Amino acid sequence: MSGLVVVVMCVFVGVYGLVGLLQDVVFQCPRSSVRVFGPTSGGFAGDMTGQQLMPKETITTRQEDTREISCAGKYVYLYDLPPAFNQKFVDDCRVDPPWVHICGALTNNGLGEPLVIDLVSSNDSCSFSNILLPRDAWYKTHQFSLDLYYHQRLKEYPCLTHDPDKAVLSYIPFYSALDLTLKLYNKSSLEKDRASQRLIGGLQSSRHWLRTGGHNHVLLFGRIIRDYTKGEFAADGWGNSLSKLTELQNVTKISVERVYYSQDQRAVPYPTSFHPYSDDQIVAWQRAVLSTRRDVLVVFAGAPRSKAPDMILVSSLRRQLITQCSNSPRYCSLLSCKVVDCERSPHLLTQAFLKSVFCLQPRGDSATRKGVFDCLIAGSIPVFFSN
């Protein structure tokens, strides 16, 4: 069970690992009330009219001295970007793009809607509601919602500074995943790159950026990495060119996966639906996992994939798994995400994983899957495929 403890801490406090990439700063500082500082070193001047450039709360001299000691070597500078680079994407998200249900999942700063089990829908749901504990720690969290979640958690970080010269790292809260998700299927290549190009222009007008050249800066990519690898000057292609921009070559890129040979990329876990607020809530869930009976050897939760040329192997493997699992109900449980809306029903996923010893994790659009972490959270063992 010790392995599950490690997984739980890695997945649920993943945002803290972001800062720990350069120095283990966040684990050493407790949470505090939200404090946002604006850039005092220039940048985005044309978009910053009327925005506050000083701390939103007053700190006494004694408090500041204490803070200087406790936060020494742990300060983080949070760029106060214009809303056009983050909050406006949230405000404009009213109609879901094709195949992605994301607009309704942007509530609660990226956690999504609280997960509520219908206690009267069936006896199975009723019994399961007693397993999904603690009940107030579960949300319908979307796999591409890390932009909002990380930004909000960093706003709560007690060692923020409005002086970038003090900071060990600077975080750029550009909601790249949400920007791209809303444009991916129905916008031109130029439009998909527009916000990224404007971001570069704003950063280059910042004295702090010019002084550091982008070193010790962090930018989050909330989607799989291939969505950001279109050629910088390509007239067409999938995704945008954010990871290819030469101006960002010194910036550390955080994503749910990384290209193994890229020195500027770091991977963090996909978000799960479990968001505990205390150690006691983690312990409560561990006890719930230990109390479940695993009656099934293997489970596969997924759906058939496209037969497009670049997905032939993926599609073939999934079809075989679905067929074999359907033919062996004694050993394998199948949760068809073609029949059930798995994205909006995380409790059904968790229930399936809780009942099985192993969970099959074939690749999808990329080698990584959110389901891997949903599986680990439920104490099941993921099974990967080399081809």
C-alpha positions in Angstrom: 0.0 0.0 0.0 3.0 2.3 0.4 3.2 2.6 -3.4 -0.4 3.9 -3.4 0.7 6.6 -0.9 3.4 7.8 -3.2 1.0 7.8 -6.2 -1.6 9.7 -4.2 0.9 12.4 -3.1 2.4 12.8 -6.6 -1.0 13.1 -8.3 -2.8 15.3 -5.8 0.0 17.7 -5.0 1.4 17.7 -8.5 1.2 21.5 -8.7 3.8 21.7 -5.9 6.1 19.6 -8.0 6.1 22.3 -10.6 8.0 24.7 -8.4 10.2 21.8 -7.1 11.7 21.4 -10.5 14.2 24.2 -9.7 14.1 24.1 -6.0 11.9 22.3 -3.5 10.2 25.5 -2.4 6.5 24.9 -2.3 6.7 21.8 0.0 8.5 24.0 2.5 5.9 26.8 2.6 2.3 26.4 3.9 -0.7 27.7 2.0 -2.0 31.2 2.7 -4.6 33.5 1.4 -4.6 34.6 -2.3 -2.0 37.3 -3.1 -1.4 38.4 -6.6 1.3 40.7 -7.7 1.6 42.5 -11.0 4.7 42.9 -13.0 6.8 45.9 -11.9 9.4 45.2 -14.6 7.4 46.2 -17.7 5.7 44.0 -20.3 2.2 44.0 -21.7 2.0 47.7 -21.0 -0.7 48.3 -23.5 -3.0 45.7 -21.9 -2.3 46.5 -18.3 -4.3 49.8 -18.0 -5.9 50.1 -14.6 -4.5 46.8 -13.2 -3.0 46.8 -9.7 0.8 46.6 -9.6 1.2 46.4 -5.9 0.3 43.6 -3.4 -3.4 43.4 -2.7 -2.8 43.2 1.0 -0.6 45.2 3.3 2.2 43.5 5.1 3.7 45.0 8.2 7.4 45.4 8.5 7.6 42.6 11.1 5.6 40.2 8.9 7.7 41.1 6.0 10.9 40.4 7.9 9.5 37.0 9.0 8.5 36.3 5.4 11.9 37.2 4.1 13.5 34.5 6.4 10.9 31.8 5.7 10.8 32.4 1.9 14.5 32.9 1.3 15.4 30.9 -1.8 11.7 30.0 -2.5 10.2 33.2 -4.0 8.1 32.8 -7.1 7.2 35.6 -9.5 3.8 35.2 -11.1 3.3 37.2 -14.2 0.1 39.2 -14.1 -0.9 38.7 -17.8 -3.8 40.5 -19.3 -7.1 38.5 -19.2 -6.8 37.9 -23.0 -4.1 35.2 -22.2 -6.1 33.3 -19.5 -9.4 34.3 -18.0 -10.9 35.4 -21.3 -10.6 31.9 -22.6 -12.7 30.8 -19.6 -15.2 33.5 -20.0 -15.6 32.8 -23.8 -16.0 29.1 -23.3 -19.8 28.7 -23.7 -20.0 26.1 -26.5 -17.9 23.0 -26.4 -15.7 22.3 -29.5 -16.2 19.0 -31.3 -15.5 15.9 -29.3 -14.4 17.7 -26.2 -16.7 18.5 -23.2 -14.6 21.2 -21.5 -16.6 24.4 -20.9 -18.7 22.9 -18.1 -15.5 21.6 -16.4 -13.9 25.0 -15.8 -15.8 25.7 -12.6 -14.0 25.7 -9.2 -10.8 27.0 -10.7 -10.4 24.0 -12.9 -11.5 21.2 -10.6 -14.9 21.1 -12.3 -18.3 20.4 -10.8 -18.4 18.4 -7.5 -19.2 14.8 -8.1 -22.6 13.8 -6.7 -23.7 10.2 -6.7 -27.4 9.6 -7.2 -28.2 7.5 -4.1 -31.6 6.3 -5.4 -30.6 5.4 -9.0 -29.6 1.8 -8.2 -28.5 -0.4 -5.4 -25.1 -0.5 -7.0 -24.7 3.3 -7.0 -26.0 3.3 -3.4 -23.3 0.9 -2.2 -20.7 2.6 -4.2 -21.5 6.0 -2.7 -20.2 4.6 0.6 -16.9 3.7 -1.1 -16.2 7.0 -2.8 -14.9 8.7 0.3 -14.5 11.4 1.4 -17.5 12.6 -0.7 -16.5 16.3 -0.8 -13.0 15.5 -2.4 -14.4 14.3 -5.7 -14.9 16.4 -8.8 -15.6 16.0 -12.6 -12.1 17.2 -13.5 -11.3 17.5 -17.2 -7.9 16.2 -18.4 -7.1 19.5 -20.0 -7.9 21.8 -17.1 -4.4 22.0 -15.5 -4.0 25.6 -16.8 -6.6 26.9 -14.3 -5.7 24.6 -11.5 -2.0 25.4 -11.5 -2.6 29.1 -11.8 -5.0 29.2 -8.8 -2.7 27.1 -6.6 0.2 29.3 -7.4 -1.9 32.3 -6.4 -2.2 30.8 -3.0 1.6 30.2 -2.7 2.8 32.3 0.3 6.2 33.1 -1.2 5.1 35.1 -4.2 7.0 38.2 -4.8 6.4 41.4 -6.9 10.2 41.7 -7.3 11.3 39.3 -10.0 14.9 39.7 -9.0 14.1 37.8 -5.8 12.4 34.9 -7.6 14.0 31.5 -8.1 11.5 31.0 -10.9 8.9 33.0 -12.8 5.6 31.4 -13.9 3.8 32.5 -17.1 0.0 31.8 -16.6 -0.9 31.5 -20.2 -3.8 29.0 -20.6 -2.3 27.3 -23.7 -4.5 24.2 -23.4 -7.8 26.0 -23.3 -6.7 28.4 -26.0 -5.8 25.5 -28.3 -8.8 23.3 -27.4 -11.2 26.0 -28.4 -9.5 26.5 -31.8 -8.2 23.1 -32.7 -11.0 21.9 -35.0 -12.4 25.1 -36.5 -9.7 27.7 -36.8 -6.9 28.4 -39.3 -3.3 27.7 -38.6 -2.7 31.4 -38.2 -5.5 31.8 -35.7 -4.2 28.9 -33.6 -0.8 30.6 -33.3 -2.2 34.1 -32.7 -2.3 34.1 -28.9 1.2 32.5 -28.7 2.7 35.2 -30.9 1.0 37.9 -28.9 2.4 36.3 -25.7 5.9 36.4 -27.1 5.5 40.1 -28.0 4.4 41.0 -24.5 7.2 39.0 -22.8 9.8 40.7 -25.0 8.6 44.1 -23.8 9.3 43.0 -20.2 12.7 44.1 -18.6 12.7 40.9 -16.5 12.3 38.7 -19.6 15.0 40.5 -21.5 17.3 40.3 -18.5 16.9 36.6 -18.0 16.4 35.5 -21.6 13.6 33.2 -20.4 15.8 31.2 -18.1 14.1 30.2 -14.8 10.7 30.7 -16.5 8.0 28.1 -16.5 5.1 27.7 -19.0 2.5 25.0 -18.7 1.3 23.0 -21.7 -2.0 21.4 -20.5 -2.5 19.1 -23.5 -0.3 16.3 -24.9 2.9 17.6 -26.3 2.3 16.7 -30.0 -0.5 19.4 -30.0 2.2 22.0 -29.7 4.7 20.8 -32.2 3.5 22.3 -35.5 6.3 24.0 -37.5 6.6 27.6 -36.5 6.1 28.8 -40.0 3.9 25.9 -41.3 0.9 27.1 -43.2 -1.2 24.2 -42.0 -1.0 21.3 -39.6 -2.2 19.9 -36.3 -2.1 22.0 -33.2 0.1 25.1 -32.9 3.8 25.8 -32.8 4.2 26.9 -29.1 6.9 24.3 -28.3 8.8 25.2 -31.5 9.1 28.9 -30.9 12.8 29.9 -30.7 12.0 32.7 -28.3 10.9 30.1 -25.7 13.9 27.8 -26.0 15.2 28.7 -22.5 11.8 28.3 -20.9 11.0 25.1 -18.9 7.8 23.6 -20.5 5.5 21.6 -18.2 3.2 19.1 -19.7 1.3 15.8 -19.0 4.0 14.1 -21.1 7.4 15.0 -22.6 9.6 14.1 -25.5 12.3 12.0 -23.8 15.2 13.8 -25.5 14.0 17.3 -24.9 15.9 19.0 -22.1 13.4 21.9 -21.7 10.4 19.7 -21.0 9.2 18.2 -17.7 6.2 15.9 -17.2 3.6 16.1 -14.5 0.6 13.7 -13.8 -2.7 14.1 -15.5 -5.3 15.5 -13.2 -7.6 12.9 -11.6 -11.1 13.5 -10.0 -9.8 13.1 -6.5 -8.7 16.4 -4.8 -8.2 15.9 -1.1 -7.7 18.9 1.2 -6.0 17.2 4.0 -3.9 14.1 5.0 -7.0 12.7 6.7 -8.9 12.7 3.4 -6.1 10.8 1.8 -6.1 8.3 4.6 -9.9 7.9 4.3 -9.6 7.1 0.6 -6.8 4.6 1.3 -9.0 2.8 3.7 -11.8 2.8 1.2 -9.5 1.3 -1.4 -8.2 -1.4 1.0 -11.8 -2.3 1.9 -12.9 -3.1 -1.7 -13.1 -6.6 -3.0 -11.4 -7.1 -6.4 -13.5 -9.8 -8.1 -12.1 -9.2 -11.6 -8.7 -9.9 -12.9 -8.6 -7.2 -15.7 -10.6 -4.2 -16.7 -10.5 -2.2 -19.9 -12.2 1.2 -19.9 -12.1 2.8 -23.4 -13.7 3.0 -26.8 -12.7 2.1 -30.4 -10.5 4.5 -32.1 -10.5 6.1 -35.6 -9.3 3.9 -38.5 -7.3 6.9 -39.9 -3.9 5.8 -41.4 -1.9 7.2 -38.4 -4.2 5.3 -36.0 -4.3 1.9 -37.6 -2.2 0.1 -34.9 -4.0 1.9 -32.1 -7.4 1.0 -33.5 -6.5 -2.6 -34.1 -5.2 -3.2 -30.6 -8.2 -1.6 -29.0 -10.6 -3.7 -31.2 -8.8 -6.8 -30.1 -8.9 -5.9 -26.4 -12.6 -5.1 -26.6 -13.3 -8.4 -28.4 -11.3 -10.5 -26.0 -12.6 -8.8 -22.9 -16.2 -9.2 -24.1 -15.6 -12.9 -24.7 -14.1 -13.5 -21.3 -16.5 -11.9 -18.8 -15.2 -14.1 -16.0 -11.8 -12.6 -16.1 -12.2 -9.2 -17.8 -14.6 -6.3 -17.2 -15.3 -3.9 -20.1 -16.5 -0.3 -19.5 -17.3 0.9 -23.0 -16.7 4.7 -23.2 -18.7 4.5 -26.5 -21.8 3.7 -24.5 -21.0 5.5 -21.2 -19.7 9.1 -21.1 -16.6 8.2 -19.2 -15.3 11.8 -19.3 -18.3 13.0 -17.3 -18.7 9.9 -15.2 -15.5 9.5 -13.3 -17.3 7.6 -10.5 -18.0 4.7 -13.0 -14.3 4.6 -14.0 -13.2 4.5 -10.4 -15.8 1.8 -9.6 -14.5 -0.3 -12.5 -10.8 0.1 -11.4 -11.6 -0.6 -7.8 -13.1 -4.0 -8.7 -10.1 -5.2 -10.8 -6.5 -6.2 -10.1 -5.1 -4.9 -13.4 -6.3 -2.2 -15.8 -5.4 -2.3 -19.5 -3.8 1.0 -20.8 -3.3 0.9 -24.6 -2.1 4.1 -26.1 -4.6 6.6 -27.5 -3.8 9.9 -29.3 -0.4 9.6 -27.6 1.5 7.1 -25.4 0.0 8.6 -22.2 -3.5 8.4 -20.9 -5.4 10.1 -18.0 -6.8 6.6 -17.3 -3.4 5.5 -16.0 -3.7 7.8 -13.1 -7.4 7.1 -12.5 -6.3 3.4 -12.3 -3.5 4.1 -9.9 -5.7 6.1 -7.6 -8.1 3.2 -7.3 -5.2 0.8 -6.4 -5.3 -1.1 -9.6 -2.1 -2.0 -11.6 -1.8 -0.5 -15.1 -0.8 -2.7 -18.0 1.1 -1.0 -20.9 1.6 -2.2 -24.4 4.9 -1.8 -26.3 3.1 -1.5 -29.7 
